[in-house]
Amino acid sequence: MPTEFFDMPITTNQIKSVLDFLHDGLEERMEKRPGNAARAARDRISIARSNVRVQNGLSRSRDRQRFESAAG
């Protein structure tokens, strides 16, 4: 694998996609075999998903502020 691949930054959308995938997989597992471990993992992933959305929103608002201050 080329080393350039590892130098690429990870975006918040990519992180959100992975968290969504994990969350959905745990939901399916819980339907088949409910358990406290799966429920706890799902809850932690839900919190992480919320944090990614908040961080993504904050970075967007910062970008908007920079753009507005540069334009004004």
C-alpha positions in Angstrom: 0.0 0.0 0.0 1.4 3.4 -0.9 2.6 5.5 2.1 0.7 8.5 0.7 -2.5 6.8 1.8 -1.5 7.1 5.5 -0.7 10.8 5.1 -4.2 11.7 4.1 -6.2 13.4 6.9 -9.4 11.8 8.2 -12.5 13.9 7.8 -15.3 14.2 10.4 -17.7 12.8 7.8 -15.5 9.6 7.5 -15.5 9.3 11.3 -19.3 9.8 11.4 -19.7 7.1 8.7 -17.7 4.6 10.7 -19.6 5.4 13.9 -22.9 5.0 12.0 -21.8 1.7 10.7 -20.8 0.4 14.1 -24.0 1.7 15.7 -26.2 0.0 13.1 -24.3 -3.3 13.5 -24.8 -3.2 17.2 -28.5 -2.5 16.8 -28.8 -5.6 14.6 -26.9 -7.7 17.1 -29.1 -6.5 19.9 -32.2 -7.6 18.0 -30.8 -11.1 17.8 -29.1 -11.4 21.1 -29.8 -8.5 23.6 -27.2 -8.0 26.2 -25.7 -5.4 28.5 -22.3 -5.3 26.8 -23.8 -4.6 23.4 -26.2 -2.0 24.9 -23.3 -0.2 26.6 -21.2 -0.2 23.5 -24.1 1.1 21.5 -24.6 3.9 24.0 -20.9 4.9 23.9 -21.0 5.0 20.1 -24.2 7.1 20.3 -22.3 9.6 22.5 -19.3 9.6 20.1 -21.7 10.2 17.1 -23.1 13.2 19.0 -19.7 14.6 19.7 -18.6 14.3 16.1 -21.8 16.2 15.0 -21.0 18.9 17.6 -17.4 19.2 16.5 -18.4 19.2 12.9 -20.9 22.0 13.6 -18.4 24.0 15.5 -15.8 23.8 12.8 -18.4 24.8 10.2 -19.4 27.8 12.3 -15.7 28.8 12.7 -15.2 28.5 9.0 -18.3 30.7 8.4 -17.0 33.3 10.9 -13.6 33.4 9.2 -15.2 33.7 5.8 -17.5 36.5 7.0 -14.7 38.4 8.7 -12.5 38.1 5.6 -15.3 39.3 3.3 -16.4 42.1 5.6 
